[in-house]
């Protein structure tokens, strides 16, 4: 709750930090679930570190190759005049004096707190999935009417149910797991701009594959995840309705070049 709320607040500093904070919150929830599912925590940490290092190195190499070949496409949006660090910091401090600067953290942190309490109260039901659902569904800008949040909620429930059905019928081999994760990663990027329900279902299925490692799950786990998804979606919808959200978070971050 503390780490998620802090990341949500710090994300108002700039657009890149907002994107990074959102990813941090989701991966923090994933890591919590992975730690509970694996006994060898030191080995898990080593594997995560190696994976992150290899991915970062590959991105740097591919980026350098694209620039060398002249294949990097220019930004379609013309950049505004550069924004200095002092200007960003001053603007961020100004937003923290208003309700708008705290609205994301004030919606996210209570949801994470309730999710944690429910998981501690009924540890046998694997309700850590509530935390992951909250991390996926709770957005920086609250939505009213909550049609898109409701779409994402349905998508998350469908993704959790689909993972349960896949796991029950056919546990995945290592190669098929890797190919499935790669395919779902590409598909989610494409679906993000087309359909939020399908996008959220794909992301939920992707995260479930990462947590389970392609192993089969029993009916109890599948039911627990669907129930946890519904609870997490309800928490996010309630938070969006209860916490006042401005139509436009003015001054929260620069529109371009941040």
ZIWO-V402147 format. One record per run of one state. SS is the DSSP state (H for helix, E for strand, C for the rest). FROM is the first residue (numbers start at 1). TO is the last residue. If there is no record, write none. Layout:
BEGIN
ss=SS from=FROM to=TO
ss=SS from=FROM to=TO
END
This chain:
BEGIN
ss=C from=1 to=1
ss=H from=2 to=13
ss=C from=14 to=14
ss=H from=15 to=37
ss=C from=38 to=40
ss=H from=41 to=69
ss=C from=70 to=84
ss=H from=85 to=95
ss=C from=96 to=99
ss=H from=100 to=121
ss=C from=122 to=122
ss=H from=123 to=125
ss=C from=126 to=127
ss=H from=128 to=137
ss=C from=138 to=146
ss=H from=147 to=169
ss=C from=170 to=173
ss=H from=174 to=191
ss=C from=192 to=195
ss=H from=196 to=212
ss=C from=213 to=218
ss=H from=219 to=242
ss=C from=243 to=258
END
